[in-house]
């Protein structure tokens, strides 16, 4: 433990010597680790750093300005905190060479104008240092007890960070190795720029560097409470993170993280990064993420499918959860279709029955946006089951238009559009058993090519011509630009099913 130079100057024996600071008045906060006395010119060789050196100057008497400057330079290079020169025995005043050298090398220079035995000064300062050490041990014990109590009370990273800020009286931040903010406390609202840490400590989780805890100014690195709080705080954070990973089934924690991504339940992206890291996932705040949903898996096979999906993607890049009859994957990837194919192949290899299907949501650029990709993928999978029954995997982008229309199909104007454009065809089909609606859909989908439409419907051209003629009799020209657009939209809405009935509303 240490005292500051200012605290040393207040000690009785030092104050009785009438100290005067000639150089370094703005460095009185420097720590004094020990007091040493020496009259040797080579006194610097006896120091370890952090000492206040007391001398009468006998060792440099008669060496001239060059020797005096070299003496000061050697002390500064060795890391001495300050030099105190007792006047009267050798030097009536500090020389200009000493003062200039002290300024050049940024070494505080004091003169003692009254004679007080160095032994008295040394005894009182050392006693104060020992008392400070004992006090520091007691405060360190209090710090550890406070953190232990917080842990026993179930505190997590954010709560522990708040406890550390209270203990140190300074801002505290916890970050991952990627520099992502996990938790912070004690910072004024609106603070964006992070100051250089006064003291920091690594947080190591399962023999891997997880991140760090840092105490920011106005805390000081020589404050024993700051050091103790940072060291003990890092240990407490490690225990809290391990407890978080071990509490309950890891699959439950993965599912909770997935649910929170979808619902937006988090205290910031840093919290999500930290929770993902506890689960062994390298998920920085800003990267490229895509959600995949695997459907068509029986409840008996869903756990095996989840394990297969995990193994299909690079380690540490996929958050995989299983529930009901689906598997959800949040993957760190920019190639969502490749990921979907890989997952489908892996799931096919372990699922005994059924035909699993995989839909990939759009790529997003932040972890806290992954829930949007997952929501879109789920909606796309539901549509794909009816609109793309033969496709085993696809990207939600292929269903962007149907997804948009699905949100509109319950709207009154959407129902009116379907009713006005298709009611006559629907009525004819219900009465005769024909499928003029399906014929028109295929015809427009094939760019009004009769050859390709007949091939798609597997009917003779004459049959198709007759159907098209009947369609025009019932609803008019289908090729006019405004009418063509309205029919395409009406047919797409009708294909989506309930919500856009062609029957009259009562």
Secondary structure, DSSP 8 states (H G I E B T S, - for coil): --EEHHHHHTSHHHHHTTEEEEE-GGGTTSEE-EEEE---TTGGGG--SSEEEEE-SGGGTTSHHHHHHHHHHHHHHHT-SEEEEE-SSS-SS--HHHHHHHHHTT-EEEEE-S---HHHHHHHHHHHHHHHHHHHHHHHHHHHHHHHHHHHTT--HHHHHHHHHHHHTS-EEEEETT--EEEEES--TT--S---EEEEEEEEETTEEEEEEEEETTS-TT-HHHHHHHHHHHHHHHHHHHHHHHSS-HHHHHHHHHHHHHHT-SS-HHHHHHHHHHTT----SEEEEEEEEEES--TTTHHHHHHHHHHHS-TTSEEEEEETTEEEEEEE-S-HHHHHHHHHHHHHHH--SS--EEEE---EEEGGGHHHHHHHHHHHHHHHHHH-TT-SEEEGGGGHHHHHHHHHTTSHHHHHHHHHHHHHHHHHHHHH---HHHHHHHHHHTTT-HHHHHHHHT--HHHHHHHHHHHHHHH--S-SHHHHHHHHHHHHHHHT-TTS--S---
